[in-house]
Amino acid sequence: MNKFKPGKKAQNNEKVVVSIRIDNETLNKIDNLANKVDISRNELINQCIKFSFDHLEFDENKKDMS
């Protein structure tokens, strides 16, 4: 599997505001990594989501994903 390599990337201006609940430990990890690579929390989360979808293996015939 490819490795996730966060970093500064060209911005896409077509974004919408959403709200999520996230536990403190995960948020601390996100903030620490964002600071290390000098990008915003928002940009890091967007890159994580894109990476996840780019590497997702999903069987559309199977309803139960467990």
PAKOL-21985 format. One record per residue (C-alpha): x, y, z negated; residue in one letter. Coordinates in nm, 4 decimals. Each point is the difference from the previous one (the first is absolute). Layout:
N
<atom u="X" v="Y" w="Z" resn="a"/>
...
! end
This chain:
66
<atom u="0.0000" v="0.0000" w="0.0000" resn="m"/>
<atom u="0.1166" v="0.3522" w="0.0713" resn="n"/>
<atom u="0.1075" v="0.2109" w="-0.2948" resn="k"/>
<atom u="-0.1791" v="0.3179" w="-0.0975" resn="f"/>
<atom u="0.2273" v="0.3031" w="0.0443" resn="k"/>
<atom u="-0.1739" v="0.3210" w="-0.1099" resn="p"/>
<atom u="0.1274" v="0.3332" w="0.1246" resn="g"/>
<atom u="-0.0851" v="0.3305" w="0.1597" resn="k"/>
<atom u="-0.2119" v="-0.0407" w="0.3112" resn="k"/>
<atom u="-0.1942" v="0.2224" w="0.2386" resn="a"/>
<atom u="-0.3252" v="0.1175" w="-0.1523" resn="q"/>
<atom u="-0.3394" v="-0.0765" w="0.1504" resn="n"/>
<atom u="-0.2309" v="0.2920" w="-0.0816" resn="n"/>
<atom u="-0.3213" v="-0.2029" w="0.0276" resn="e"/>
<atom u="-0.0433" v="-0.1032" w="-0.3641" resn="k"/>
<atom u="-0.2924" v="-0.0175" w="-0.2386" resn="v"/>
<atom u="-0.0060" v="0.0284" w="-0.3770" resn="v"/>
<atom u="-0.0874" v="-0.3150" w="-0.1955" resn="v"/>
<atom u="0.0159" v="-0.0870" w="-0.3657" resn="s"/>
<atom u="0.1277" v="-0.3278" w="-0.1458" resn="i"/>
<atom u="0.0550" v="-0.1348" w="-0.3493" resn="r"/>
<atom u="0.3450" v="-0.1385" w="-0.0657" resn="i"/>
<atom u="0.1650" v="-0.1239" w="-0.3180" resn="d"/>
<atom u="0.2731" v="0.2074" w="-0.1653" resn="n"/>
<atom u="0.2770" v="-0.2533" w="0.0563" resn="e"/>
<atom u="-0.0625" v="-0.0099" w="0.3748" resn="t"/>
<atom u="-0.0238" v="0.3777" w="0.0194" resn="l"/>
<atom u="0.3337" v="0.0335" w="-0.1807" resn="n"/>
<atom u="0.1612" v="-0.2379" w="0.2503" resn="k"/>
<atom u="-0.1461" v="0.1977" w="0.2906" resn="i"/>
<atom u="0.1188" v="0.3307" w="-0.1425" resn="d"/>
<atom u="0.3499" v="-0.1330" w="-0.0744" resn="n"/>
<atom u="0.0433" v="-0.1385" w="0.3510" resn="l"/>
<atom u="-0.1440" v="0.3116" w="0.1646" resn="a"/>
<atom u="0.2499" v="0.2110" w="-0.1930" resn="n"/>
<atom u="0.2906" v="-0.2281" w="0.0970" resn="k"/>
<atom u="-0.0773" v="0.0236" w="0.3717" resn="v"/>
<atom u="-0.1020" v="0.3684" w="-0.0234" resn="d"/>
<atom u="-0.3544" v="-0.0317" w="0.1313" resn="i"/>
<atom u="-0.3369" v="0.0798" w="-0.1548" resn="s"/>
<atom u="-0.2073" v="-0.2540" w="-0.1882" resn="r"/>
<atom u="-0.2629" v="0.0343" w="0.2713" resn="n"/>
<atom u="0.2477" v="-0.0743" w="0.2799" resn="e"/>
<atom u="0.1355" v="-0.3054" w="-0.1821" resn="l"/>
<atom u="-0.3476" v="-0.1419" w="-0.0595" resn="i"/>
<atom u="-0.0893" v="0.0568" w="0.3671" resn="n"/>
<atom u="0.3190" v="-0.1766" w="0.1112" resn="q"/>
<atom u="-0.0734" v="-0.2920" w="-0.2356" resn="c"/>
<atom u="-0.3524" v="-0.0349" w="0.1377" resn="i"/>
<atom u="0.1213" v="0.0145" w="0.3621" resn="k"/>
<atom u="0.2717" v="-0.2586" w="-0.0697" resn="f"/>
<atom u="-0.2537" v="-0.2263" w="-0.1661" resn="s"/>
<atom u="-0.2392" v="0.0146" w="0.2944" resn="f"/>
<atom u="0.2839" v="-0.0452" w="0.2520" resn="d"/>
<atom u="0.1024" v="-0.3233" w="-0.1767" resn="h"/>
<atom u="-0.3412" v="-0.1319" w="-0.0996" resn="l"/>
<atom u="-0.0887" v="-0.3574" w="0.0844" resn="e"/>
<atom u="-0.3746" v="-0.0350" w="0.0023" resn="f"/>
<atom u="-0.2217" v="-0.2846" w="0.1138" resn="d"/>
<atom u="-0.3228" v="0.1611" w="0.1205" resn="e"/>
<atom u="-0.1771" v="-0.3373" w="-0.0163" resn="n"/>
<atom u="0.0634" v="-0.0307" w="-0.3735" resn="k"/>
<atom u="-0.2214" v="0.2132" w="-0.2255" resn="k"/>
<atom u="0.1717" v="-0.0826" w="-0.3310" resn="d"/>
<atom u="0.3425" v="0.1674" w="-0.0027" resn="m"/>
<atom u="0.1214" v="-0.1729" w="-0.3206" resn="s"/>
! end
